[in-house]
């Protein structure tokens, strides 16, 4: 696996916190940052899979209106007393 050297600008407080946590774990700061980026990338691809479809119906206003109508009808059938 190749590596790339780069310069990042992050707030001082965040740098100090990251360096402190890395030291507590006994790992170099570069490893801590690498793991943090890997975790963020993994979570961003798993957290909201529906987000990849965001905005896809903007070209189809009639279909979108029908879906919004179905959603509204479904909420009208919800027994809100259960949620109180």
GUZA-879034 format. One record per residue (C-alpha): residue in one letter; x, y, z. Coordinates in Angstrom, 1 decimal, m for minus. Example, Ala and Ser with C-alpha at 12.3 -4.5 7.8 and 13.67 -1.06 7.14 Angstrom:
BEGIN
+------+--------+--------+--------+
! resn !     px !     py !     pz !
+------+--------+--------+--------+
!    a !   12.3 !   m4.5 !    7.8 !
!    s !   13.7 !   m1.1 !    7.1 !
+------+--------+--------+--------+
//
This chain:
BEGIN
+------+--------+--------+--------+
! resn !     px !     py !     pz !
+------+--------+--------+--------+
!    x !    0.0 !    0.0 !    0.0 !
!    x !    1.4 !    3.4 !   m1.0 !
!    x !    1.4 !    6.4 !    1.2 !
!    x !    1.1 !   10.1 !    0.5 !
!    x !    2.6 !   12.9 !    2.5 !
!    x !    0.3 !   15.9 !    2.9 !
!    x !   m0.2 !   19.0 !    5.1 !
!    x !   m3.5 !   19.4 !    6.8 !
!    x !   m4.8 !   22.5 !    8.7 !
!    x !   m7.0 !   21.6 !   11.6 !
!    x !   m7.9 !   23.6 !   14.7 !
!    x !   m5.4 !   23.6 !   17.5 !
!    x !   m7.8 !   22.1 !   20.0 !
!    x !   m8.6 !   19.2 !   17.6 !
!    x !   m4.9 !   18.5 !   17.0 !
!    x !   m4.1 !   18.5 !   20.7 !
!    x !   m7.1 !   16.1 !   21.4 !
!    x !   m6.1 !   13.8 !   18.5 !
!    x !   m2.5 !   13.7 !   19.6 !
!    x !   m3.5 !   13.0 !   23.2 !
!    x !   m5.8 !   10.2 !   22.3 !
!    x !   m3.2 !    8.7 !   20.0 !
!    x !   m0.7 !    8.8 !   22.8 !
!    x !   m3.2 !    7.2 !   25.2 !
!    x !   m3.6 !    4.3 !   22.7 !
!    x !    0.2 !    4.1 !   22.1 !
!    x !    0.0 !    4.7 !   18.4 !
!    x !    1.5 !    7.5 !   16.2 !
!    x !   m0.7 !   10.4 !   15.3 !
!    x !   m0.5 !    9.5 !   11.6 !
!    x !   m2.0 !    6.0 !   12.4 !
!    x !   m4.7 !    7.6 !   14.5 !
!    x !   m5.6 !   10.1 !   11.7 !
!    x !   m5.5 !    7.3 !    9.1 !
!    x !   m7.9 !    5.1 !   11.2 !
!    x !  m10.2 !    8.1 !   11.8 !
!    x !  m10.4 !    8.8 !    8.1 !
!    x !  m11.0 !    5.1 !    7.4 !
!    x !  m13.8 !    5.0 !   10.0 !
!    x !  m15.4 !    8.1 !    8.6 !
!    x !  m15.4 !    6.8 !    5.1 !
!    x !  m16.8 !    3.5 !    6.1 !
!    x !  m19.6 !    5.1 !    8.1 !
!    x !  m20.5 !    7.6 !    5.4 !
!    x !  m21.0 !    4.8 !    3.0 !
!    x !  m23.1 !    2.7 !    5.4 !
!    x !  m25.0 !    5.3 !    7.5 !
!    x !  m27.5 !    6.5 !    5.0 !
!    x !  m27.7 !    4.4 !    1.9 !
!    x !  m30.8 !    6.2 !    0.8 !
!    x !  m28.9 !    9.4 !    0.4 !
!    x !  m27.5 !    8.2 !   m2.9 !
!    x !  m31.0 !    8.7 !   m4.3 !
!    x !  m31.5 !   12.2 !   m2.9 !
!    x !  m32.7 !   14.5 !   m5.6 !
!    x !  m33.3 !   11.8 !   m8.2 !
!    x !  m37.0 !   12.6 !   m8.5 !
!    x !  m36.6 !   16.3 !   m9.2 !
!    x !  m37.0 !   15.6 !  m12.9 !
!    x !  m40.3 !   13.8 !  m12.3 !
!    x !  m42.5 !   16.2 !  m10.4 !
!    x !  m45.7 !   14.2 !  m11.0 !
!    x !  m44.2 !   11.0 !   m9.5 !
!    x !  m42.8 !   13.0 !   m6.6 !
!    x !  m46.2 !   14.5 !   m5.9 !
!    x !  m47.8 !   11.0 !   m5.9 !
!    x !  m45.2 !    9.7 !   m3.4 !
!    x !  m45.8 !   12.8 !   m1.2 !
!    x !  m49.5 !   12.1 !   m1.3 !
!    x !  m49.0 !    8.5 !   m0.3 !
!    x !  m46.8 !    9.5 !    2.6 !
!    x !  m49.4 !   12.1 !    3.7 !
!    x !  m52.1 !    9.5 !    3.5 !
!    x !  m50.0 !    7.0 !    5.5 !
!    x !  m49.5 !    9.6 !    8.3 !
!    x !  m53.2 !   10.3 !    8.4 !
!    x !  m53.7 !    6.6 !    9.3 !
!    x !  m51.2 !    6.6 !   12.1 !
!    x !  m52.7 !    6.3 !   15.6 !
!    x !  m50.9 !    9.2 !   17.2 !
!    x !  m52.3 !    8.3 !   20.6 !
!    x !  m49.8 !    5.5 !   20.7 !
!    x !  m46.9 !    8.0 !   20.4 !
!    x !  m48.1 !   10.3 !   23.1 !
+------+--------+--------+--------+
//
